[in-house]
Amino acid sequence: MIHASDQSPPLPPVEYALYRDAACGRTVRDDIVEAIGPLEGPNAIAAAFYDGPGWARFRPWERAFLRAVGGIRKARRQILKHLDSLSASDIRVLEVGIGDGDNVPHLDSRFRVYGVDLARRRLLNCQRDYPALRGRLAWAEAESLPFDDGVFDACFTVGGFNHFRDHAQALREMARVTRPGGMLIAADESPTLVRLGIGHLLGMPRIDVWWLSRLGLDPA
């Protein structure tokens, strides 16, 4: 059984029912299941960014860009609309890299949403803004999801895939926790997008390093 720390009141048993046996002995702190290990490579870099000051500086620029291309809802629905084809009254979906929960308000109200992220501060913000997710959030890596096999009708990730430490392993884990015939979605920007920066086009990549740092993105 997953044990709640003194900081968390007991949660409804149904919220723990999906967690795999490997999560036994893990604790729940602030209503978040802790299933994280030492982070390495891109996962360590991403966690430091999203839990640190860089994300706070970059977030307004990201929102401004999304508004410029037609609005946040339009940008996200291009991907999330594929989930609408799921047919059931009570659908479990897992978002890998749920962050602050930006996609939650754009999902069908039929969905019972669960989320995983490797940045704990983002999970706390997500739970604060969406209290219905209490007991459904896990601090974990995409490469090691703390859920039983086939417990979700769909599993998706939007905007974080490029930064996963092991893309193939993350996809295997997402497929493992999704029921046979379920839906798996992985979407992200082109990993080579930075090469379209003015500095790279001029053969002076340090220019891009400079202006991106002004937005909150360090070289890593």
PyMOL commands that set and color helices and strands:
alter all, ss='L'
color gray80, all
select helices_A, chain A and resi 13-16+21-23+41-51+53-68+72-85+104-106+120-129+131-133+161-163+167-176+193-196+198-201+205-214
alter helices_A, ss='H'
color red, helices_A
select strands_A, chain A and resi 3-4+27-29+32-34+91-96+111-117+137-139+152-158+178-187
alter strands_A, ss='S'
color yellow, strands_A
deselect
rebuild
show_as cartoon
